[in-house]
Amino acid sequence: MNSAATIERILGDYEHQGGARSAVAARALLEKGLPAVRDERWRHANLRVLDQIPNFAPHATVQALPAKLPPLAPGFLRLLIRDGRRSTVGSDGDALKATRVAPAAAPLNPSHETHLSVLGDLFANESTVIEVREHLALEVILLGDGGASYPQLDIKLAPGARVELIERQLSSAPSFLCPRIGVTLGDGATLNHYRLQKCERGTVLFETLTAILGAGSRYDVRQVGLGSGTARTSALLQLKGRDAQLRWTALATGSGEQRADTLLRTEHHAPGTRTEELFRGLAAGQSRISFSADAYVDAKAPGSVVRQSLRGLIEERGAEIDLRPRLAIHTDDVQATHGATTGQLDEALLFYLLSRGLDRDSARVLLKRAFLGDALSAIDLPALRAEAELAAAGELK
Amino acid sequence: MNAAIPMLEITDLKVSVAGQQVLRGVNLRVNAGEVHAIMGPNGSGKSTLAHVLAGRPGYEITSGTVLFEGRDLLSLAPEERARAGLFLGFQYPVEIPGVNNAYLLKAALNATRRSRGESEIDAFEFLALVRARMAAMQIDESLLSRGVNEGFSGGEKKRNEILQLLVLEPRLAVLDETDSGLDIDALKLVAQGINSLRSSARSFVLVTHYQRLLAFVVPDYVHVLARGRVLLSGDRSLALELEKRGYDWVQEQAVA
């Protein structure tokens, strides 16, 4: 990766579009540069694709709305964020009323996890704020129509609020998508966050997700990553209130030359906090999938629980999976379990199915679906689970 | 089927595993309607024979032929053997979390039906069939919706194998130590399941260590497999004699 040249191009695109939006971010980019693979937390990210982004300036929507948006789950409102801007076309009126547009969010502290959010700091047009006091069931589509876009969601749940949020990341043409999602959960709030990424193969996705969990709050993420040529999720989740709970269940499939990389950093800062992380990755062709689960429990968080279960299935010789469970614990009173295994399809299981007359291809697909079953079964919205299963099955053939 | 063509005909079968010869020239002929018991000491090659018949990878067949109703069995893939009517009951049935027991049963049955040129089974017909067979095997219906053998006890796994046998109704069933690990009540149930399928058009090869299964499923022939060969064959009385005297005398007699 030619970092200096890419930074020069980024700043050139920034200057070209006015250059006044975030001088702080421009300075941060100049001082800190872009993430590099020598940084352990970016080691598996496909950063070289940044050299190939033709223009970092946000794309201006010109096309008509894609004819086919996915079916809306029953009981949900739809909000469309297209090329980084909240769109009145394609959104439900009530969804527009339940949200508001604000100036782009202030730059994040460029820690290792959120390093690349500097691009959004430079280029984001706006932020869509979702503030909920009681209850909301909302589907947000982050749609890229080609070119670069920097959608921002700022999700704030008041104490005791409950939100069901379906977030879809889609692209109608090869795009550079850099979403930034911020979540703040008040005490006792619950956010069920279903994330489906089905961008087309020419799309490059670098997303940043941060969350702060209040006391007794619960953040439940189910993430399905299927599309994109390159996808990177950088997540920094901080359990700051006593007894806050995080569950992160994710699956990713890769084929061809796909790269899917997740860095999940969870920080326990209060007593009785709990995280459960489950990842299932399936790599075929020459694809590479990686998942780093980096859990930190500080001395102020006794009685915390951390569970990590990471499993990978390599389908072909050229594919690669890298799983890294990591625990840094600074208190004695912690329950922590972690496991990471990567292997190929179990020949004994395959033979059992063949011995019952199933053809080889069907038996393999069945075993792959079974492998992903833990992650798929966590999607407790039947219509969405069926859609995810169908989409995953399409990737498994 | 032509009465002159045996269900299974094994001729001079030699098999190696990881460079070590395990079967050293097995000969066996099983006619339609017959039940054969293969007995023998540990490491004699009984399970190897069962797995080779079902087509499990990892076995090198160095010589010999196996004909299944006159067809070259060894040239068929495992799934083709199953669809042709060969069933292997596993000694250690695997657990497959995430693959629903009912789904597997139905997929297996439909694979067999399609290969026979029959239509796929109707969902209601399938459910009625499976329920009847489960009742016969005293298997709780809740196991249908669980993963294949997932969390089943040893006895439940073996009964599940027989349930599959009863649903698939193969032409030839090779049951590899289906009796091991079963208490007497479960053993009787399993035997009852096997006996319910006995017919003039179906054959069984029972691989077993002990004669206790044979008290309930009376074999037509008993063979002693030791040192990779069938050293002695007889009728049911041979199993009783083996129970009393063990296997050493058979091996000594073969050496003499």
Interface residues (C-beta under 8 A of the other chain):
Chain A: D346 E347 A348 L349 F351 Y352 L353 L354 S355 R356 G357 L358 D359 R360 S362 A363 L366 L367 R369 A370 F371 L372 G373 D374
Chain B: A54 G55 R56 P57 A77 P78 E79 R81 A82 R83 F87 L88 F90 P93 V94 I96 P97 G98 V99 L104 A107 A108 A111 T112 S115 G147 V148 Q164 L168
